[in-house]
Every structure is written in C-alpha cells, then in structure tokens.
Amino acid sequence: MPKIISANLNGIRSAAKKGFFEWMAKQSADFICVQELKAQVADMTPEFLNPGGYHGHFHYAEKKGYSGAGVYSKIEPDAVHIGFGSPEFDAEGRYVRCDLGQLTVISVYCPSGSSSPERQEAKFRFMEVFLPHLLALKAEGREIVICGDWNIAHKEIDLKNWKSNQKNSGFLPEERAWLSRVFDEVGLVDVHRRIDDRPEQYTWWSNRGQAWAKNVGWRIDYHVATLGIGAKATAVSIYKEERFSDHAPLIIEYAHA
C-alpha cells in the first residue's frame, strides 16, 4: 500500500542534524513531502537530493534561507511540475507536483500570516489564487494527495487554545471558511480526519513556553485528497518520538486501488 509522509522540516540542514534522514530511511515510504527547506540549490548535498536512492524534486525560494518545498519518491515520477503558475508565490518556492501513473502527489507550503499584517495579506492572496488551481487540479480526474503545511487549523478540535486564537493568523474565520471551501466546494477530503476524529492530534507546537511538553499544539499539516484515494486511507499517525522540527511528520497509509 502506498505510504505517504508530510513533514515541515523548518530547515533541511537543521532537520538532517537531528536525524531526519536516518528516520526517513527506516520508513519505507513511497513519497515523502517536505516543506520549509530554507535552502537553495547550492546548499543541497547528495544526501538531501537523493537520500537512500529516493528521487528528490524541489522548489526553492528566490529569497535565501526561506520557504522551499520538495517531494521524495521511491520511483521516478512520470512528470514533475515545479510551481503552480502564480508569479508571486512561485518565487517563494511553495509547490512541487509529481505524477506517477494515475496518482498525483503534491507538496505544498502555504504562507503563514503570523509575522506581520503584510504577510497575512499575502496569505489571503495565496488563498485567492490557490482555490481556482485546486478546482483545475480536481477537473483533471486524477487521484491526488496534496500534503503539506497549510498553516490553518480547520476546526476548534484542531488546536489546544482555540478560544484565545480566534483573532490570530492560522485560526481566523476567513481562513477556516476557505479551508471548508477546499473540502466542500472543490470536493477534497481531510484524510486524517476521515479516519481519526480524536482531539489533540497536533502537528505543530510553538517554541515558546512549554508548548511541546504540555502538548499545546495546532493541527496545520494535512493530507488533502480526492475522494477515491482518500477513501483508501487505512492508517494515520503523527511521529513524535523524535523531534526534527517544530512540526511532527504526518504519516498516512493507503490501500492500493
């Protein structure tokens, strides 16, 4: 069965020093989608580019030490698309698409708006251009899994302190409503929630205070999929035994079609 992992690395060099690639080698995953590389081509070692024989494809930000996304695949994809056609956000290195047979796996790193009002406005612009892209993707009729850091907690169950975060980026009403449109209008599924509706299933923890120790987290990393493959998900887990980043890898296994 296909095993797909999504992991925001908060710097590929930092995650490598913390043992990410040793862990990845033990997973036998078919695809590993990574975000927030914080690296350029010149920073990428052979281990980063093709770890353990995986085929790596990457989208680098023009700005140094910023953003970036990638997909590692066990089998070389039939086609790879870097960027999704938005000049503003393709310059930030946020999107890698790999097609293999009838399956499309995408790694996406949606903008965060928490650093400034300007970045929140950029996040809203991203949402505005990404929704039509998702509709166009869906219209291709392929089975699609979009993995990544969406930087939005969808529902109250998806973050510890939802009441105090209703005016904060990542849990704004407009962001949550947009994510509902991704599921309801585009017709995609939140795979994690399809098979696990328990509370406190977080994938990111602030570095402030004792957030990690007290599990005061947010679920902002997702597998968003078309209904066909979404219905074939059989197991989901969040790997927290080791810390490679301020995010934890989200692992979902899918039965073969």
Buried (B, 14 or more C-beta within 10 A) or exposed (E): EBBBBBBBBBBBBBBBEBEBBEBBEEEEBBBBBBBBBBBBEEBBEEEBBEBEEBBBBBBBBEEEEBBBBBBBBBEEBEEBBBBBEBEEBBEBBBBBBBBBEEBBBBBBBBBBBEEEEEBBEBBBBBBEBBBEBBBEBBEEEBBBBBBBBBBBBBBEBBBBEBEEBEEBBBBBEEBBEBBEBBBEEBEBBBBBBBEBEEEEBBBBBEEEEEBBEEEBBBBBBBBBBBEBBBBBBEEBBBBBEEBBBBBBBBBBBBEEE
